[in-house]
Amino acid sequence: MSENEKPRWTAEDIADAKAVRQLCPQAEAVERSERNTVIFIIQSGKKIGGAIKDAFPSLKPGETVTLDETLEAENG
């Protein structure tokens, strides 16, 4: 994906971002593992937890996205 090309987040991605933000308010981003087995929750550049692999269906293996970027998709 090029820098100019923004991913399109689904309603499920946005709902997952809201859930992570509610459960872990300090979380900044999420990352899908390279093997596509888990979603890592990231705070201050460190992986602090994991979520089920079915969360954030639009996130590709190895891809990281901030929760703010995902939640902004709901408004525009």
Secondary structure as UniProt FT lines:
FT   TURN            3..4
FT   HELIX           11..23
FT   TURN            25..26
FT   STRAND          29..32
FT   TURN            34..35
FT   STRAND          39..43
FT   TURN            44..45
FT   STRAND          46..51
FT   TURN            53..54
FT   TURN            57..58
FT   TURN            61..62
FT   STRAND          64..66
FT   HELIX           67..72
FT   HELIX           73..75
//
